[in-house]
Amino acid sequence: MSTGLAPIIGLRREREVLTVALDTGRHVVIEGPPGTGKSTLLRSIARETGQEVVFVEGNAELTPARLIGAFDPSQVLSEGYRPDTFLDGPLLTAMRGGGLLYLEELNRVPEETLNVLITVLTEGEIAVPRLGTVHAGPRFRLIAAMNPFDAVGTARVSQAIADRMCRVVLGYQDEAAERAITTAMTGVAGRPVELSVALARATREHRDVRMGSSVRGAIDLVHLLTGLGRLRGEPAPVRETARDAAYAALSGRIRVADGVDRTAESVIDELLDQLWPPDEPDEPDEPPEEGGDPGKAPSLPPPPNGAGPPQRSRPRRNQSARTHGRAELAARHEAFATVSPKVGELDEDAFAEAMRSDPDAAAALLAELARATDRELRAAARRLAGRVFIELGRTGPARARGTRRIGPRRGGDGDLDLERTLDGWSGRWPPAGDELVTLGWTAHRRAVCLLVDSSGSMSGLAVALAAVAAAGVVLASGNDRGRRLDTSVLAFGEEVTVLAPHGVHRPPEDLVAELVSLRGHGLTDIAAALREAARQLASAPADERVAILLSDGQHTTGADPATALAGIDRLHVLCPLAPDAQEATRAASALAERGGGRYRVVRRLTDIAPAVGAVLSSV
């Protein structure tokens, strides 16, 4: 049976690099998805060298004081600031003892906390107020670990930190190594291990999965599969038992890609059908050979009408915009014939190739296909638009760090701020609750409304840019751990449609699918859109209310937009336009200036994520 200690199998090159880096005084960050052996590798090296490992879990609540240490409040109040009243945190413990400080989830640690490491990494020392300078022992090293594929609650590590560390990247091992690891950890060999490893590996390659299972999933699957078999009195594995075990072991580890309307369980069913066909009820066939591609099977059809999440009632705009016939689409888009070779068909592989060749042209085509006269083609294009435009939106603002900072407050939870507490202390013991000043993460709540021009002046690539911007704004709200960013999205032409109201969650894929279907001909009433944005923002509890307008800035009906800014603290304008549209440039720039916000031109897909990220980071 399992010894509980994960074996080191493979990773020879990575082990050698990490060993030499530590021996030569380097600090290292280890990158890799879950289950690739980051902590196991480090602990193995630490055992060989006899060094102590001081473990720190990186998260949004790791303050500088919790990392460095702090004076004991009760002793300071009675004896004053003395070195023996200071309680070392993990950083000083590792520095004084010359040990290894293992900081997990580096990209979840707030930037303000990471900044205290800069001098430590460069000079091997840190100056602590009222304590003095603490020097690191000669064998002190910082080893950080991070999963670069997880976008929730993470942020980019600053260049100041990255420049002071070496980087070792771990990937998943080959199938033979994963089988050996699973066997060593479970004490089981043969078919259960082969099936479990093959199934876990297949989840990583499936086209509808953003992140698949690690080898830990295979280990759990073996335990559950064999345990359920014993409980149910099965002499050999039974397919239904394998299905029950796979649901429990793998479904929580699978992250389905945004915009894909299916569950992790449906992915498991599909892969299990390939590895163990339903007409073979006893032991499964041999898993596919190494290098096979079990995960590239066609995705399941969308759920039947009514199977999806309930739809909200909301104002509807005129849907009478004309659709585009195949002849018109072929004349306007060179890639149309390969992407849609016949009526009702959308070749996703051909579209992927078009995206690689010319992303802007391919995105413009997809936006037009979403308004195709061909009903089946139109539906397929809208589903694909959800996945493609959401993925493009995720690369930008979805990873933006919020504006949380450490600040003082009276009472409450957090680290005690001795300086401010002593300044206001009456001398009575114990101090009253309102005399205690603590330090904690604070942030002002922000409300953001994205206004998307869907009038006749917006078509093709401009619609794709709008869809990416909308996805980015919604994803940024979903990834804001402190829920300090409330968002809403509306589309407007002559009328206004509220696509995502404040306070109501809407799946990004639904939002994008509706957005690409709403455009058409008509006038542009920016003032009406701004007034509706102000109503949406007013309903949100926020310290700052911001509108982001994606439009050329030219209104063709209604009041002057500059007169409709009441209730909006700042207005940013993102302007999709041709290089020679100087009149639109002036109108949009002047409106942003009047609204006290930024003005950015977005002409390509690569422009939109930085532009949305920039205005979100400035609010």
N, C-alpha and C positions, 0 to 999 in steps of 0.2 A: 504493500500500500504506500500511499504518498508519505514522504518524510516531512512535507511542509516547507521544504527549502528548494526553491526553483533551481534546476541545474543550469550551468552555463554550457550550452550546446551551440557550436558555431561561434560567430562574432569574433573570430580570431583577429582580423585586421583592426576592428574597432577597439578590441581589448588592448592591442599593442599600442595603438595611437593614444588611447586614454592613459595607459600606464606611463608612457614616455612624457606625455604632457604634464602629468602630475610630478614626475621625477624632476623635470626641468623647471618647475616653479610656475607652470601655466595654470590659469583658471579656465574652466571648460564649461560650455553649455552643451547638453546632450539633447538632440531633437529627435522625435520619432512619435508615431501613433501609439495608442495604448497597447500594452502587451508585447512590446518589442524588447523588453529586458533592460530598460534604462536603470532602474534602481537595483535590479539583481546584479548587473554588471559592476556597478559602483561598489556595492557591498562586498562582492567577491574580491575586488582589488583592495578594499580597505582591510579585509581580513588578512590578506597576504602581507600587507605592509604594517599591520598592527596599529593602524590609526583609528581614532575614535571618529564616528560619524555623528554629527549633530544635525538632526532632521528638522526642517522647517516646511510647513505646508503653506504654499503661496496662495493667497486669496485677497479679495478686495478689502478685508478688514485687517490686514497686516500693516500696522502703522510703524513708523520709525522707532517709537519707544518700545514696541513689542519685539522688534528685531534686535535693537541695541541693548535694551535694558532700561531700568529706571531706579531712582532712589525710593526706598521704602517710605511711604508717606508718614506712617506713625512714628518711625524712628527719626525722621527729619524734624517733625513737629516737636519732639522731645529733646533731641540731641543736635539738630542742625545737619548741614550737609557734610558728611564724612565719608571717606572711601569705603569704610566697612558697612555703611548703610545702603550702598548701591547693590542692586540685584542684577546680575549679568543676564542679558538676553542671549539667545542662541548665537548671535554674531560674536559677541565678546567671549562667550564660552569657547567657541571654536578658535578664536584668535589667540586667547591666552594659553590654551592647551595645545596649540599647533595641530588641530584636528581638521577634518573635512566638514565644511558646512554644506549640507545637501539641501538646496532650495528647490522644492518641487513647484511645478506650474509657474515658471518665471513670468510668463506673459499674462498672468492674472494679478501680479503684484502691482499696486499703484505706483505711478511714476515717482511720486514724492518719496516713497519708501526706497525704491531702487536707487535714487540719487545719493543716498548715504553710502552706497557701496563704491562709488567712483573713486574716492581717495583710498579706500581699503584695497581696491584692485590695483591701483597704480603705485601707491607708496607703502602699502602694508601697515597702515596705521589709521586711527580715527580719533578725532578730538571730540570728547564728550563734555558738554558744559558742566562746570563745577566738579568734574571728576578728573579731567586732564586728558592727556593723550595716551591711548592704549595701543601698544605695538603688537603686531601679530607674531606668533612663533614662526620659526623658519619653515615648518612643514604645513602651515595653514594654507588651505586651498578652498576656493569656492567652486562647487560643482552644482550647476543649475540644470534642471530638466524642464522640457516644455513639449507640448503637443501642438505643432504649428497648424494642424488641420481643424482644430476646434475654434469656431468663430464666436461662440457664445461667452460673453463676459471676459473676453481677452482683448489685448491691444498689442500693437507693435512695440517691441523692445527698442529703446532709444539707441541711436548710433553710439552715444557716449559709453553705454554699457557693452554693446556688441563689439566695439573696437578694442575692448580690454579683455576679451575672452576668446579662446579657441572654440571651434565648433565641430562636434562629432555627430554625424547623422546616422541614425539606426533605421533600418527598414525591416519589413517582415522577412523572416527566414524562409528557406525553401521548404517544400512539402515534407521531405524526408526529415529535416531538422525539427519541424513542428510535430511530426509523428513521434519522434524520439522524446521531445519535451513532454508531450501529452502522456506517453507511456510512463515516463519517469515520475510524473506528478500524480498519476492515477493508479499505477500498478496494474494497468489493463493493457492488453495487446490484441492485435488482430482486427477483425471487422469493425467493432465499435470505434476503435481509434481511427481506422481508415475513413469510415463514414463521417465521423465528427470533424476531423481535420479537413476533409474535402468540402464539407458543407460550410464550415467557417471560412475557408479560403474563397469559396465561390461567392460569398456575400460581398467580398471586397471588390469583385470585378463586375458585379451586376450593374447594368446601365441605369437603373432607377435608384441606386443606393449611393448616397454621398459618402458615408463611412460604414465599413463593414465590421465584422467581429474580429477581435484579436484571438490569439491562441488560448486566452483564458476562456473564451466561449467554447472552444473545442474541449477543453479540460472539464468544464462544467457539464457539457453535453454527454461526455463519456460517463461521468458519475451518475447523471440522471437516467441515461439510457439503461445502464446496467442495473441501477437500483430499482427502477420501475419494472424492469424485466423480472427481477427476483420477487418483488412485491406481487406481481401479477402471475407468477408461476410460469413464466414463459421460458422454455428450454433454449430458444434462439430468439434473436431480435425480431420483433414484429413491427411492421411499417407504422401502424397507428401509434405504437409506443414511441417510436422514433420521432414521429410528428409532435406528440405531446412534449417530449423532452426537448426538442429543438425550439418549440415555442418558448418554453421557459428559459432555456439557456441562451438563445440568440436574439429574440425579438427586442429585448431592451438594449442590445448592443448595436443594433442596426439603425442608422439614421437615413431615412428615405429622403431623396433630393427634394428641395422645395419645388412646387409646381407639379409634382407627380401625385396623382390621386390614387394612392394605394397604401396598404398597411405593410408593416414589417412581416406580419404573418403571411400575407399573400406572396411576398418574395420568398419566404421559406418554403411555402407550398410548391412554388414553381421550381425552385432548385431541388427540392426533395423528389419531385416528379422526374427530374432529369437523372439524378443519382440513383434513385430507387423507384423505377416505374411502378404504377399502381397494379399492373397485372402480374407483378412478382411479389407475392405477399410475404414470403419468408425472408431469408437473408438477402441483402442487397448485392447487386453486381459489384465488380471492382470499380472503384472511383476512376474518373477519367485520368489519362496519363498527364504527367507534369507538362504544363504548357498548353493544356486544353483550355477551352473557353466556355465553361458551363454557364457563365453569367450573362452571355450575350444573346439569350433567347428573347423573342419579342415580348414586350411588356404586355400585361393583361389589359383587356379592354376597359374603358372607363365604366364606373358603376352606372346602373340604369337610372333613369329619371326618378328623382325623389330619394335616391340613396345617399346623396351628398348632404352637407350641412344645411340647416334651414336657412332660407334667404330672408333678409330683412326688407321690410317695405321702406321705400325711400322715394324722393321726388324723381321723376323720370323726365328726360328731355326728349325732344323730337327725334325719333329713330328713322326718319324717312330718307336719310342719306343714301344715295344710290350705291349699288354694289359694283364690283369689277368683274367683267367677263374674262374668259380665258384668253381670247384674242387680244384684249386690251392689256392684260397682265404680261402676255408673251412679248408684246411690242415694247413694253416699258422696262422689262427685266430680262436680261440676257440669260440668267440662270433658271428662269421659270420652267423651261421644257424639261430640264433634268430633275428639278425639285418636285415637279408635278407632271410626270410623263403621261398620265391619263386622268380622265374625270374621276373625282373623288379620291385621288391618291396623293399623299404627301410623303416623299422619300426622305426620311430623317437623315440617313447616311449622306445623301446628296446635299442636303441642306448643311450638314456639318462640314462637308468639304467646301461648300460655298462660303461658310463662315471663316474657314481657315484662309481661303483665297482673298476674300474682300469682305470683312465683317460689316462694314457700313452698308454696302449694297445688299448683302444677305439680310440684314436686319430690316432694311427698307422693304425688301420683298416680303418678308414674314408679316410685316405690318399691313401690307396690301392684301396678302392672302387672307388675313383675318376679316376682310370685307369682300371676299370673293362671292360671286353669284352661286358658285358650286357649293351647296350646303355642306356636304361631307368634307370637302377641302377646307371650308371656312371653319368648321368645328375642330378639325385636326390642327389647323394653324393656330387657333386660340389656345388649345392645350399646349402646343409646343411653345407658343409665345410666353406662357406662364413660366415654363422651365427656363427658357433661354434668357428672358429679360430679368427674371429674379436672380439667376446666377450672376449676370453682369452687375446687377445692383448690389449683390452681396460683397463684391470685391472692394467696394469703396466705403460708403458711410456705415455699412453694417458693422464694421470693425472699429469705428471711431470711438475713442475714449471719451467719457463724459467729462463734466467740469467739477467733479468732486474734489474737495480740498479739506485738509485738516483744519478745523477751527474750534475755538473755545465756546463753551456753553455752560451755564450754571445748572448743577444737578445732572441727573440722567446718567446713562452708561457711558463708558469710555475710559481712557487713561487719565489719571489725575494730573492736572497742570499745577504743580506745586508753587511755581512763581506767582501765578495769578491768585491761587488760593491764599497764600500767605499775605499777599498785598491787601486782601479784603477781609482777613480773618480777625474776628473780634477778640480772640484770646480765650474764649470759653472752650472747654473740652467736654464732650466731643464737639467738633464744629457742626453748626446747623447745616441742613441739607443744601440750602440755597447759598451757603458760603463756599461750597466745594465747586471748583471749576474743572471741568473735564474737557479732554480733547477728543473729538470724534469727526468722522467724515460728514461733511455738510455739502449741500448742493442746492442751488435754486431750481425750482421746478419750471420746466419750459413747456410751452404749448406751441406746436408748429403745424401750420396748415399749408399743404401744397396745392397750388391752383394750376391746373393744366389746361392750356388753350386747346380746345378740340374743334375749332371752327375750320372753315374752308382753307385758311392760310396754313394750316398744319396738316401735313400729309407725309407718307413715306417715312424717311429717316427721322423726321421730326417727331412722328408718333412713337417710333421705337425709342428715341431719347426720352420722351415723356414717360413711357412705360418703365424704363430703367430707373428714372428718377423716382417714380412712385414706389417701385419695389424697394429702392434704397432707403427711402424715408420710413416706410413701414417696417423694414427689417431693423433699421436703427432703433426704432421704438421698442421692438421686441427684444433686442439685445441690451437694452438699458437696464442694468441690474437693479438700480435703485428706483426704477419707474419714475425718473425725473424728466422724461421726454414723452409728452403726450402728442400724438399726431392725428391729423385728419387729412383727407384728400378729396378734392372736388374737381370736376371738369366743367368747362363752360364754353359756350359759343354765344348765341343770342340768349339762351337760357342756361341755368346752372343746375348741375347734377351733383349731389353729395354722394360720392362713391364710398367713402369711409368716414363716418362721423366720429367726432371725439367721444371717447368712452365706450366705443363698440368695437370689439376685435373683429377683423375680417381677414380671412386667409389671403396672403399676398397673391396666390395664383388666381383667385377669384377676381381680385382687384385688377390685375393686369389684363385678364381675359376681357373684362368689361371695358376697360379703358381703350383697348385697341379696337373695340367694336363701336365706339361712340362717335368717332370723328365723321365729318361730312362738310357739306357746304353751309353757308350762313354767315351772319354778322358776328361781331365780336364785342361783347359788353363786359369790359374789364371791371368797370365800376360795380356792376351787379355782383361779379365774382368776389370782389374785395369786401363788399358788404356782407355777403354770405360767409366769407372767411372770418370776418369779425364776429359774426353770430356764433360760429363754431368755436372760436377761440374764447369767447366770453363764457361758454359753458364749461370750460376746463379750469380746474384750480391751478393757477400758475402765477409765477412771479414775473414772467416775461412772455409776451404773445407775439409770435413771429409768423409772417406769411412768406412763402417762396413761390414766386410767379414764374411759370415756364411758358413764355410767350414772346412774340416779336414786339410786344409793347404797343401795338397800334390798335386803338379801339375804333370801331366803325359804327357803333350805336351806343346809346346811353350817355351818362354824364362823364365829365372829365375824371379819369381814374384818380388824379391827385386830390379830388374832393371827397374820396371815399376811403380815406385811410384811418378814420376814427376807430379806435378799438384795436389797432394794430401798432405794436411798439416799434417793429422794424419790418421793412419789406425788402427782400432780396429778389433780384430778377435774373433768371437764366434765359438767355436769348438764343434760340436756334435760328440761324439765318444764313443767307449767302453772303460771301465777302463784300459784295457791292451794295448791300442793303443799308446804306448809310442813314436813310431816314428812320428805319426801324432801330438802328443803333442809337441814334439820338433820343428817340422816344423812350426806349427801354432804359437807357442810362439815366435820363432825367427823372424817370419815375422811381428808380432805385435810390437816387440821390434824395429825392423828396421824401422817400420813406425811411431814410437813414440807414439803408442797407447796402449790400454789395451788388455789383453788376458783373456778370460773367457771360462770355460768349461760348456756346457749345455747338460745335459743328460736326463732331465725330463721336462715336461710342466711347472712345478713350477719354473724351473730355468730360462726360457727364458724371462719372463717379467722383473724380477729384473736385468737380464744381459743387456737387451736392454735399460732399464731405466737408468742403471748406465753409460753406454757409452753415452747416449744422454745427461745426466746431466753433463758430463765432457767436452762436446764440447763447 
